[in-house]
Amino acid sequence: MPDTKRETLRFAPSPNGWLHPGHAYSALFAWDMARATGGRFILRIEDIDVGRCRPEYEQGIYDDLAWLGIEWEKPVRRQSEHFAEYEAALKKLREMGLVYPCFATRKEIQDAIAESGIPPRQWPLDPDGAPVYPGLYKDIPKRQLNELMWEGRSYCWRMDTEKACTMAEELNGGPVTFMEEGVGSRGEHGLIRARPQAYGDVVIARKDVPTSYHLSVTLDDATQGVTLVTRGQDLAPATHIHRVLQVLLGLPEPRWHHHELVRDADGRRLSKTAKDMGLRELRARGVTPEEVRETIGLAERA
């Protein structure tokens, strides 16, 4: 059972690449805060993307964090070992009538946007920069839905965001809010009203994997008793989705602290996709953990 009497923080990387200084900032930020409050620090491996995650990257996470001087509780929770839990939560959302299967391909979505009469450049984008889903397959007849499933068409599960928000507010007895102790997606701080509509009908699960980042991270934080979620500002918009899911699924409410991102000299944030220099490379070059802290601006918290 989670220790509800102590502050609990976590670092939850995906083993789909090597950790870079941006990850070091996030991990050390949570580790330092846990030590300062006498709290718990949890490491979680978010490996639901079974096609991209690799054992060597997971081992690299353990090696890099140990090198940084971070200690974590064991055993480590690996999301790939808990698909049944995510599937149970998905079933609950389905029974509540809040999710629906979407068979739309990327090309179908692009074609629907092109045929909408709205110039593609003016089509709304979600906080992650992707076009907001145009609603294909949202209200198709049940007979057609069954035919598509019988054909074996690939699909994902999308949340009916407007319906979900309405039900969440009914369950909550008023507007759904969350506490931001850092800086939110729009520079907000303090008590913020959850408004996930910017994402449209967001993907909650896929046919081959019964979850998505949004669903799994929400369930994991509750299961592990996380009281303060610390992560980069790029993930701040997702909090609006996660808070609504917490209300719908009857999960406890943590607080959030979104921190600044580590950027290069040109202001670009570091990423695995851009193959920025990893911690393992810095270690091989003789860089010390103290020098990493100094580079990312956390030396004073060591």
C-alpha positions in Angstrom: 0.0 0.0 0.0 1.3 3.5 -0.8 2.6 5.6 2.1 0.0 8.4 2.2 1.8 10.2 5.1 4.9 11.2 3.1 5.3 13.3 0.0 5.8 10.9 -3.0 7.5 12.0 -6.2 8.5 10.0 -9.3 10.6 10.0 -12.4 8.9 8.1 -15.3 11.1 7.8 -18.4 10.3 5.7 -21.5 13.1 3.2 -22.5 13.0 4.2 -26.2 16.3 6.0 -26.3 19.2 7.1 -24.1 18.7 9.7 -21.4 20.0 13.2 -22.0 20.6 16.3 -19.7 16.9 17.2 -20.0 16.0 13.9 -18.3 18.7 14.5 -15.7 17.0 17.8 -14.8 13.7 16.1 -14.4 15.0 13.2 -12.4 17.2 15.4 -10.1 14.4 17.9 -9.7 12.1 15.2 -8.3 14.9 13.5 -6.3 16.1 16.7 -4.7 12.5 17.7 -3.7 11.9 14.3 -2.3 15.0 14.5 -0.1 14.1 18.1 1.0 10.7 17.0 2.2 11.7 13.7 3.6 9.6 12.1 1.0 9.7 9.0 -1.3 11.2 8.9 -4.7 9.9 6.3 -7.2 11.2 5.3 -10.6 8.7 4.0 -13.1 9.5 2.6 -16.5 6.8 3.7 -19.0 7.2 1.0 -21.7 3.7 0.7 -23.2 5.2 1.4 -26.6 6.4 -2.2 -27.0 7.6 -1.6 -30.6 10.1 1.1 -29.7 11.2 0.2 -26.1 14.5 -1.7 -25.7 16.1 -3.6 -22.8 19.4 -1.8 -23.3 17.7 1.6 -23.0 16.0 0.4 -19.8 19.3 -0.7 -18.4 20.8 2.6 -19.5 18.2 4.4 -17.3 19.3 2.5 -14.2 23.0 3.1 -15.0 22.5 6.8 -15.6 20.4 7.5 -12.5 22.9 5.6 -10.3 25.7 7.6 -11.8 23.8 10.8 -10.9 23.6 9.6 -7.3 19.9 8.9 -7.4 18.4 6.1 -5.4 14.9 4.7 -5.9 12.5 2.2 -4.3 12.4 -1.3 -5.6 10.8 -3.1 -7.3 10.4 -0.7 -10.2 7.0 -0.6 -11.8 7.1 -1.4 -15.5 3.9 -0.5 -17.3 4.1 -3.4 -19.8 3.4 -5.7 -16.8 0.1 -4.0 -15.9 -1.9 -4.0 -19.1 -4.8 -5.8 -17.4 -5.2 -2.9 -15.0 -5.3 -0.4 -17.8 -7.8 -2.6 -19.7 -10.1 -2.7 -16.6 -10.1 1.1 -16.5 -10.8 1.3 -20.2 -13.7 -1.0 -19.7 -15.1 1.3 -17.0 -14.9 4.3 -19.3 -16.6 2.2 -22.1 -19.4 1.2 -19.7 -19.8 4.9 -18.8 -20.2 5.6 -22.6 -17.3 8.0 -22.6 -15.0 6.4 -25.2 -15.7 5.1 -28.7 -13.7 3.1 -31.3 -12.1 5.2 -34.1 -11.0 3.5 -37.3 -9.7 6.7 -39.0 -6.3 6.4 -40.7 -4.0 9.3 -40.8 -4.8 9.8 -44.5 -8.6 9.8 -43.7 -8.1 12.5 -41.1 -6.0 14.6 -43.6 -8.6 14.2 -46.3 -11.5 15.1 -43.9 -9.6 18.3 -43.0 -8.9 19.1 -46.6 -12.6 18.6 -47.5 -13.9 20.7 -44.6 -13.5 24.0 -46.4 -11.1 25.3 -43.7 -7.6 26.0 -45.0 -5.3 23.3 -43.5 -3.1 26.1 -41.9 -6.2 27.4 -40.1 -7.3 24.0 -38.8 -6.9 23.9 -34.9 -3.9 22.0 -33.5 -3.8 20.3 -30.2 -1.2 21.2 -27.5 1.2 18.6 -29.0 1.0 20.2 -32.5 -1.2 17.6 -34.1 -4.5 18.4 -36.0 -7.5 18.1 -33.7 -9.5 15.0 -34.6 -12.3 16.0 -37.0 -14.9 13.6 -35.6 -14.8 10.7 -38.1 -16.5 7.5 -36.9 -17.7 9.3 -33.7 -21.4 8.8 -34.3 -21.6 6.0 -36.8 -24.5 3.5 -36.5 -23.9 0.5 -34.3 -24.4 -1.9 -37.2 -21.7 -0.2 -39.2 -19.4 -0.2 -36.1 -19.9 -4.0 -35.7 -19.1 -4.5 -39.4 -15.9 -2.6 -39.2 -14.8 -4.6 -36.1 -15.8 -7.9 -37.8 -13.6 -6.9 -40.7 -10.7 -6.6 -38.4 -10.1 -3.0 -39.1 -7.4 -1.4 -36.9 -8.8 1.1 -34.5 -8.0 3.1 -31.3 -10.3 4.2 -28.5 -11.0 8.0 -28.3 -12.6 9.8 -25.4 -15.6 11.9 -26.1 -14.1 14.9 -24.4 -17.1 17.1 -24.1 -19.2 14.3 -22.7 -16.4 13.3 -20.3 -16.0 16.8 -19.0 -19.7 17.1 -18.4 -19.9 13.9 -16.5 -16.7 14.8 -14.5 -18.2 18.0 -13.4 -21.4 16.2 -12.3 -19.4 13.7 -10.3 -17.2 16.5 -8.9 -20.2 18.7 -7.9 -18.8 21.6 -9.9 -15.8 22.6 -12.1 -12.9 20.2 -12.1 -9.7 21.9 -11.0 -6.1 21.1 -10.1 -3.2 22.7 -8.2 -0.2 23.9 -10.2 2.8 24.7 -8.0 5.1 25.4 -11.0 4.2 27.0 -14.3 1.3 25.7 -16.4 0.9 25.5 -20.1 -0.3 29.2 -20.3 1.9 30.5 -17.5 -0.7 29.8 -14.9 0.1 29.1 -11.3 -2.2 28.0 -8.4 -5.7 26.6 -8.8 -6.5 26.0 -12.5 -9.7 24.8 -14.1 -9.3 21.6 -16.2 -10.1 22.3 -19.8 -9.0 19.3 -21.9 -11.1 20.4 -24.9 -7.9 21.8 -26.6 -7.0 18.1 -27.4 -10.3 17.3 -29.0 -11.3 13.6 -28.6 -8.0 12.3 -27.4 -6.8 8.8 -27.9 -7.1 6.8 -24.7 -6.1 3.3 -25.9 -5.2 1.3 -29.0 -6.4 -2.0 -30.4 -3.1 -3.8 -29.6 -2.3 -1.9 -26.4 -5.2 -1.3 -24.0 -3.9 2.1 -22.9 -2.2 5.3 -23.9 0.1 7.7 -22.0 -2.8 9.6 -20.6 -4.6 6.6 -19.1 -1.6 4.6 -17.9 0.2 7.6 -16.2 -3.1 8.6 -14.4 -3.6 5.1 -13.1 0.0 4.5 -12.1 0.3 7.8 -10.2 -2.8 6.8 -8.2 -1.6 3.2 -7.6 1.8 4.3 -6.5 0.5 7.0 -4.2 2.2 9.9 -6.0 1.3 13.2 -4.2 3.3 15.6 -6.3 3.8 15.1 -10.0 6.9 16.9 -11.2 7.6 17.0 -15.0 8.6 19.3 -17.8 6.4 22.2 -19.0 5.9 20.4 -22.3 3.6 18.0 -20.5 1.6 20.7 -18.7 -1.4 20.6 -21.1 -1.9 16.9 -20.5 -2.7 17.6 -16.9 -6.1 18.8 -18.0 -6.9 15.3 -19.4 -5.4 13.5 -16.5 -7.4 15.5 -13.9 -10.7 14.7 -15.7 -9.7 11.0 -15.8 -9.0 11.0 -12.1 -12.5 12.3 -11.4 -14.2 9.8 -13.8 -12.3 6.8 -12.3 -12.5 7.9 -8.7 -8.8 8.3 -8.2 -7.0 10.6 -5.7 -5.9 14.0 -6.7 -2.1 14.9 -6.5 -0.6 18.3 -7.0 1.5 19.2 -10.0 4.8 21.1 -10.5 5.8 21.6 -14.1 9.4 22.8 -14.4 11.4 24.5 -17.1 13.0 22.6 -19.9 16.7 22.2 -20.6 17.5 23.9 -23.9 20.6 24.3 -26.2 22.3 27.6 -27.0 19.7 28.3 -29.7 16.8 27.8 -27.3 15.7 24.4 -28.7 14.7 21.9 -26.0 16.7 18.7 -25.9 15.1 15.5 -27.1 15.7 11.9 -28.0 14.3 12.5 -31.4 17.1 15.0 -32.2 19.6 12.5 -30.8 21.0 15.0 -28.4 24.1 13.9 -26.5 23.2 11.3 -23.9 24.3 11.0 -20.3 26.2 7.8 -21.1 28.3 9.8 -23.7 29.0 12.5 -21.2 30.0 9.9 -18.6 32.3 8.3 -21.2 33.9 11.7 -21.8 34.7 12.0 -18.1 32.0 14.5 -17.2 31.0 14.3 -13.6 27.5 14.4 -12.1 28.4 17.7 -10.4 29.3 19.2 -13.8 26.0 17.9 -15.2 24.2 19.6 -12.3 26.0 22.8 -13.0 25.2 22.7 -16.7 21.5 22.2 -16.2 21.3 24.8 -13.4 20.7 22.5 -10.4 24.1 22.8 -8.8 22.8 24.8 -5.9 20.4 22.0 -5.0 23.0 19.3 -4.7 
